[in-house]
């Protein structure tokens, strides 16, 4: 006896295939969504960690900036104290400058030269005087340039003829002159004095 299946088996197969396709598609979609969610969670965790690192670095940077500011202020205070100390030392060392200057001028002024005025502006000295001859003025300049321990860089401003009456009708031919010269600092003079003492000390 022959059995004939009259049911639409092909349609049933198509339905089963469609159901299996949609089930696999749903499973794939769910897996994709799960992967996406997992990646998003991982990225969110990485972002949170990076933010924490950035916050930590920013806090450290702010701390270092504060320390750098404190160091700059401390250095500024140290520089100010050094400047004050240097000013006090300069004042103490310059107390004897006028005496040393007058002594040096007395030593370096040749015969026949008479000083009439001495003006000091910081380290620059302006000297005016009267000389018997031009050669005396030149000698004074040479002494201030080469043989002086306190004076250097002499500069002749002017020299001119001056007739000054002496007694009665007698007149003497003299020369008025003006010159500028620099005076060495006390620190340089102290160093030079130490060097000269060391050079002049007897060797054993």
C-alpha positions in Angstrom: 0.0 0.0 0.0 1.5 3.3 -1.0 1.3 6.3 1.4 1.2 9.7 -0.2 1.8 12.7 2.1 -0.5 15.4 0.9 0.7 18.0 3.6 2.6 21.0 2.3 6.0 19.8 3.6 7.9 22.3 1.5 6.1 25.2 3.1 6.9 23.7 6.5 10.5 23.5 5.7 10.6 27.1 4.5 8.9 28.2 7.7 11.4 26.2 9.8 14.3 27.8 7.8 12.8 31.2 8.3 12.4 30.6 12.0 15.9 29.3 12.3 17.3 32.3 10.3 15.4 34.8 12.5 16.5 33.0 15.6 20.2 33.0 14.5 19.8 36.6 13.4 18.4 37.5 16.8 21.2 35.6 18.5 23.8 37.5 16.3 22.1 40.8 17.0 22.1 40.1 20.8 25.7 39.0 20.6 26.6 42.2 18.7 24.7 44.3 21.1 26.4 42.6 24.0 29.8 43.1 22.3 29.0 46.8 21.7 27.9 47.2 25.3 31.0 45.5 26.6 33.2 47.7 24.4 31.3 50.8 25.6 31.7 49.7 29.2 35.4 49.1 28.6 35.8 52.5 27.0 33.9 54.2 29.8 36.2 52.5 32.3 39.3 53.5 30.4 37.9 57.1 30.2 37.3 57.2 33.9 40.8 55.9 34.6 42.3 58.5 32.2 40.3 61.3 33.8 41.6 60.1 37.2 45.2 60.1 35.8 44.6 63.6 34.3 43.2 64.9 37.6 46.2 63.4 39.5 48.6 65.0 37.0 46.9 68.3 37.2 47.1 68.2 41.0 50.8 67.4 40.8 51.3 70.2 38.3 49.5 72.7 40.5 51.7 71.5 43.4 54.9 71.9 41.4 53.8 75.4 40.2 53.2 76.4 43.8 56.6 75.1 44.7 58.2 76.9 41.8 56.4 80.1 42.8 57.7 79.7 46.3 61.3 79.1 45.0 61.0 82.2 42.8 59.9 84.3 45.7 62.7 82.9 47.8 65.2 83.6 45.1 63.9 87.2 44.8 64.2 87.6 48.6 67.8 86.3 48.4 68.7 88.6 45.5 67.2 91.5 47.4 69.2 90.6 50.5 72.3 90.3 48.4 71.6 93.7 46.8 71.2 95.3 50.3 74.3 93.6 51.5 76.2 94.8 48.5 74.9 98.3 49.0 76.0 98.3 52.7 79.4 96.9 51.7 79.8 99.6 49.1 78.9 102.3 51.6 81.4 100.9 54.1 84.1 100.6 51.5 83.5 104.0 50.0 83.8 105.9 53.3 87.6 106.2 52.8 87.4 107.0 49.1 87.7 110.8 49.4 90.7 110.5 51.7 92.3 108.0 49.3 91.5 110.2 46.3 93.1 113.3 47.9 96.2 111.4 48.9 96.5 109.9 45.4 96.1 113.3 43.7 98.7 114.7 46.0 101.1 112.0 45.0 100.4 112.2 41.3 100.2 115.9 40.8 103.6 117.1 39.5 105.4 120.3 40.5 104.1 123.3 38.7 100.5 122.1 38.8 97.9 123.5 41.2 94.4 122.1 41.6 91.6 124.5 42.0 88.5 122.2 42.1 87.7 118.6 42.4 84.2 117.2 41.6 83.1 113.6 42.0 80.1 112.0 40.3 79.9 108.3 41.2 83.3 107.0 40.0 84.1 109.9 37.6 86.3 112.7 38.9 86.4 116.1 37.2 89.6 118.1 38.1 90.3 121.7 37.3 93.6 123.5 37.9 96.4 125.7 36.7 99.8 124.5 35.3 102.9 126.4 34.5 103.3 124.7 31.1 101.5 122.3 28.9 104.2 119.7 29.7 103.1 119.7 33.3 99.5 118.9 32.2 100.8 116.1 30.0 102.9 114.7 32.9 99.8 114.9 35.2 97.9 112.8 32.6 100.7 110.3 32.3 100.9 109.9 36.1 97.1 109.3 36.3 97.3 106.8 33.5 100.3 104.8 34.3 101.6 105.4 37.8 98.3 105.6 39.8 96.9 102.8 41.9 93.5 104.6 42.3 93.1 106.6 39.1 92.7 105.3 35.5 91.5 106.4 32.0 92.3 110.1 32.4 90.8 112.4 29.7 91.8 116.0 29.0 88.8 118.1 28.6 90.5 121.4 27.7 93.6 123.5 28.3 93.8 127.2 27.6 96.2 130.1 28.2 95.4 132.2 31.3 97.3 135.4 32.2 97.1 135.8 35.9 98.6 139.0 37.5 101.1 138.3 40.3 102.7 141.5 41.7 102.6 144.9 40.2 102.9 144.8 36.4 104.5 141.4 36.3 102.5 138.7 34.7 103.0 135.0 34.6 102.0 132.9 31.6 99.9 130.0 33.0 97.6 127.4 31.6 94.1 126.6 32.9 93.1 122.9 32.3 90.3 120.6 33.0 90.4 116.8 33.0 88.2 113.8 33.8 89.5 110.6 35.4 87.9 107.5 36.8 88.6 106.2 40.3 88.9 102.5 40.9 86.6 100.7 43.3 87.7 99.8 46.8 87.3 96.1 46.0 89.6 96.3 43.1 92.1 98.3 45.1 92.0 95.7 47.9 92.7 92.9 45.4 95.5 94.9 43.8 97.0 95.7 47.3 96.9 92.0 48.2 98.6 91.0 45.0 101.3 93.7 45.4 101.9 92.6 49.0 102.2 89.0 47.9 104.6 90.0 45.1 106.7 92.2 47.4 106.9 89.7 50.2 110.4 88.0 50.5 110.6 84.5 49.2 112.3 81.9 51.4 
